[in-house]
């Protein structure tokens, strides 16, 4: 945690098989812009969603108590689902806006593949059910609906396009289809030419996240021509 500057505060949440260091470039950019940041680790593969939320709750509350004004979120991948579950369970009065990077709101076909190969438990642990394209009703209720401003950034680049094109016959970031990132009630949605794992340290993704936190909209006019063409189709 850093000293409190005037702009406000942001909690960052990494995805599965990740560590806070993956969100460090985003956190650095936020601090440069004047935000106070908190970039915690959680046991994404070892713990159930309930246990993750329970472990994060007191840490979030301590951070928020020392943060005047609203506390925003920037989440990556599974971290977006953790945020939804957290807000559904606790509905903190201090929550501000959220930017979700590559959120698997409708799951990822990679989980289906892992189940077919019988390695989902080994690779994903309890989170396999959360990331499944056929998520069960209990988990859907745990995620709930959003009632706060959410901006979503989806990607269209894959490091293994010859593989992902067989899993997802539609635009995707290598792990999550663009269509799977949408969420009922979202405030804005933009699609950028970036891969799933690269999002937290991609320059344009970071810029767009900062813009949304400040304006509740993404900056389509400021994107280059290729990015603008993709964004306008979102």
N, C-alpha and C positions, 0 to 999 in steps of 0.2 A: 504494500500500500504506500501511497505517496501523500505529501501534504496537500491540503484542500485548496485548490485554486477557485476562481470565481465561476467557471463555466458549468460545473456540475460534476457528476460522477458516472462511471460506466463499469459494469461487471462484464467480464468476458468469460465465455464458456467454450472450451474446446470440444472436439468430437471424439468418437470411439477410436481406440488404439492411438491416442494422442496425449500430449502433455501440454502444460501451459506455455512452454516455449514456442509451440506452434502459433500461438496467438500473440507472441511478443512483438512482431512488427506492427500489428494493429494497435496494441497497447501503447507502443512508443509513439505512434502517430497521434493517438488520442491525447497523450500527455503533452505532446508538443502543441496541440491545439488548446490546451488548458484544462483538460479533464483530469479528475482524480480517478485512478483505475484500481481494480481488483481482479486478478487473474488466477483463480484458484484451480487446484487439481481435484478431480473426482475419479472414482474407480469405475470407469466406463464399461469395462469388460467383466469385472469381478462381481459387481453389485447389481441388485435389481433396481428398477426405477424408483420404487418406494424408498429403498435404502439410500439411494443417491440423493433424493430430495430431502430426506430426513437429515442427512449429514451436512448438506449445504445450507439448510435453513438458518441455524444459529450464526453461521459465518456471514451470510447475507445480511441478517438483522444487525450484527455488530457493525458491518461496513456502512449500512444505511443510516444507523444511528449517529455515525460520525460524519455524515454527508448531508449538508444543508440542501434542500430542494430535492427534485426527483432524481432517482437513480435509473439510468438507462442500461440496456444490455446490447452486446454484440455477441452473437452465438454462431458457431460453425457446426454444420451437420447434426449429429445426435444432440449436441448442446442445445439446439433449438427445441427439441422434444423435451429435454430436461427443463427448460424454461417454461414451456407450456404446462407441464405437470406441476411445477413449483407454484406457478400463479394460480392454477386451478385449486390446489390444496390450500394455499395460504393467502392468496389475493392481497399482497402487501399494498398499503395505501401510498407508498413512496415510489411505485414503479412509474417510469416515464415512457420512453420510446424504446423499440427494439429493432435491431437489424439482424436478419437471419441469413447466413451464407450457406447456400446449398442444402437447405433443410429437407430431409426425407419425410415430409409430411404424409406421403402416400407410400413410404417404404422404398426399398432398393431391391432390384432383381438379383443383385449379388447374394443377398441372403437366401433367396430361393435356390440359387445354384449351390450355396454352401449346404443347405438342407438336403438337396439331392445327392450330394457327395458325402453326407452324414458327418460333416465337420463343423456345422454351425455352432454347436456347443463349445467345441474346442476353440474356434476362432473368435466367437462373439459372446459366449457365455449367456447370461440371462438377457442381454440386450438383443439377442437374435429375434425374440418375439416382438420387441419394440420396433425393430427396423424392417420387419417382414412386410411385404406388400399386402398380405392378408392378415393384418393386425387384428387381434381378437377384441371383442366388445368391451371387455374389462379395461384393457389398455386405452382404447379409444375414449372411454369415459374419464380415465385418469388424465388424459391429455386435455380434454375439455375444449371449450371455445375461447377465442381471444376477445378481450374488450378493452384493449389498449392499442396504441398505434404501432403497427408492425410493417416494416419494409423488408422485402425479400429480394435477394440477389441470386440468380441462377447462372450456371455456366454452360458452355457448349464445346469445351475442348476436352479431349481424352488422350492420355499418354499411350493407350492401347486401343485405338479406334477399330482395328480389325477384330478385336475381341468384343468390345462393348457394342458394336453394331449388330452383333448376333443376339445380345441380351436385351438391347433397347433399340428398337427400330424407330427412333424418334430422337430429336435433339437431347443431348445429355452432357454431363460434365465428367463422364467416366465412371461415376458411381450412382448418380441420381438423375433421373430424367427431369427435364425442365417442367413437364406437366405435373410431376410429383412434388414440386416445390411450392405450388400454390396452396393457399390456405384461406378458407372462408373468413371474410372480415379484414383481409389484408388492406393496408393503406396504400401501398404501392408495390410494384414488382418490376424488376428490370433484368434483362438477360445480357451477360457480357461474355466475350470470348476468352474464357478462363477455365482451367481445370479445377476439379473438386478440392484437391489437397493444396492447390496454390492460392486459393482465395484469401486466406488470412494475411498473406504477404504480397498479394498482387496490388500494384500501385493504384490502378483504376478502381478496383474493388474497395480499397481503403478510402479513396477519395469519395466514392459514392456513399459509403457508410457514414462518413463525416457529414456529408450534405444532408442525408436523411435525418440524422440526429438533430440537426439544426433547423431543418425546414419541413420535416415530415414528408418530403418528396425527394425522388432521385433527380439527378441533373441530366436529362436527355440532351439538352441543348449544348452542354459542355463536352459530351462524348465525341470522339472522332467519328468519321463517316461510317466506318464499319460497325462500330459499337452502336451508333445511333440507329442504323438500319435494323440491327438485332433488337435493340431496346424497343423500338416502335412496334415490333411484332409481339411483344410480351403481353 
